[in-house]
Amino acid sequence: MRTILITACTMLSLSALAQNNQQMKPEETEVWEPVPKVITPGMATVTAPSDAVILFDGKNLDQWEGEKGGPAKWDVKNGAMTVVKNAGVIKTKQQFEDFQLHIEWRTPAEVKGESQGRGNSGVFLQEYYELQVLDNYNNRTYSNGQAGSFYKQKIPLVNACKKPGEWQSYDVIWTAPRFNDDGSLKTPARATVLQNGVLVQNNVELTGQTQYIGKPFYEKHGAKSIVLQDHGNPVSFKNIWIRPLNQD
């Protein structure tokens, strides 16, 4: 009986959060202060270790598929994959739980737009948790939505962005959330992120799935894909590899 009551309370809590989020506006979860200090990153080139799973080596999208299955429809050219507007997000065919991820990305050299409209994409860890990709070189936006942030959750320690058109990198250590049998949260997701070799997220604890509108919350899940976002901007990616970490 106690387990049934706990499960019922968990479902009611999630339902209340979802209803509250529907009544909110996107601006209510934007945080503009403090503004991360701008720094100049060093050079960072990382070769995949021998035990890594190669997700993209510059040749094809064999390890990726569309959001609902079927071929990934992004462009592959000159060793990079590039977002094709309205082609939709792409995700890895393989699913992961805890991992070390390396991914390199580049916003367009020709600057168009401002704030969130400039070089926007995202790396979704386990499909639900967005590490923001954005051109934030001399381009201010809300601090919890700039490059290096966990979108609308965690402001980066510094702004380590390079100039538009230059390759940048993320190195992520990810510990997946764990859930109890009744669906309630056991331990939250945690992440450490280096952008261009600079620490921007230091073992942070996430408060739930990424939400554009409303507050984040958790729903039970297991291993999930890595997802790259189509936000309409021709952002490119290359040299993507992952090392699954078996910690249980």
C-alpha positions, -999 to +999 in steps of 0.1 A: +000+000+000+028+024+008+045+018-026+012+025-043+007+058-024+043+069-033+037+061-069+005+080-069+021+110-053+049+109-078+025+109-108+005+138-092+036+158-087+047+153-123+013+162-135+012+194-114+046+205-128+035+199-164+003+219-159+022+247-142+048+248-171+020+251-197+009+284-179+044+299-180+062+320-207+097+312-220+111+345-205+102+333-170+131+308-170+157+331-186+185+342-163+205+372-175+228+378-145+255+370-137+272+372-171+300+346-175+335+362-178+349+361-214+382+343-217+405+332-246+408+294-247+439+276-257+444+250-285+427+217-279+430+187-302+418+153-290+422+120-307+398+092-299+412+066-274+414+030-284+383+019-265+360+047-278+329+042-299+334+063-331+301+081-337+313+102-366+346+101-384+338+125-412+328+099-438+291+090-433+261+091-409+259+053-405+258+056-367+229+081-368+193+082-377+164+106-379+143+114-349+116+089-358+140+064-374+151+063-410+183+079-425+198+110-410+194+137-436+222+162-427+250+171-452+284+154-449+312+172-467+349+179-460+350+157-429+320+174-412+283+170-409+261+201-411+225+208-401+201+209-430+173+233-421+140+215-414+156+180-419+150+175-382+172+164-353+194+133-356+202+108-329+227+079-324+214+044-332+232+032-301+220+042-266+241+051-236+239+057-199+271+069-182+298+081-206+327+103-217+318+122-249+339+143-272+323+164-299+336+193-321+313+220-335+314+251-356+290+279-360+287+297-394+315+321-403+289+345-418+272+360-388+234+362-391+210+370-363+216+377-326+210+362-292+194+327-296+191+332-334+229+330-340+245+297-347+220+278-325+220+240-321+225+217-291+239+184-279+212+164-260+227+140-236+204+109-233+179+128-255+166+149-227+194+171-213+206+199-236+242+212-236+237+244-256+256+251-289+255+288-298+277+315-312+284+336-281+314+355-295+304+391-288+268+380-288+250+383-255+219+362-246+205+350-213+233+334-193+216+301-187+211+298-225+245+306-239+271+281-252+285+259-224+252+261-205+229+233-196+199+250-212+180+271-187+196+252-158+233+257-154+252+289-163+288+282-176+317+292-153+332+313-182+325+322-218+352+302-236+338+307-271+360+311-302+352+333-332+324+323-356+337+298-382+363+283-359+361+248-346+353+244-310+350+213-287+330+199-258+344+171-236+317+158-213+318+134-183+282+122-178+266+103-150+230+094-158+202+098-134+189+068-115+153+060-106+135+039-081+111+012-091+081+035-086+095+060-110+107+085-084+142+100-087+170+081-068+200+102-079+201+131-104+222+134-135+256+149-130+280+164-156+314+179-160+321+198-193+352+213-208+347+237-237+378+242-258+398+226-230+384+250-204+362+239-175+327+254-179+306+229-158+322+214-127+304+182-117+270+200-117+237+184-107+209+187-131+174+194-119+156+175-147+150+174-184+155+205-205+124+226-209+120+256-232+090+267-212+086+260-175+107+243-149+127+211-154+115+178-139+126+141-141+107+112-157+121+077-154+142+064-183+172+042-190+199+043-216+192+068-244+207+082-276+229+113-281+208+138-301+220+168-322+195+196-327+182+211-359+175+247-349+175+260-384+211+272-384+239+255-405+260+244-375+286+217-383+300+188-362+330+165-365+352+141-346+325+126-324+334+097-301+321+083-269+334+060-241+306+041-222+314+040-185+301+010-166+299+023-130+272+000-116 
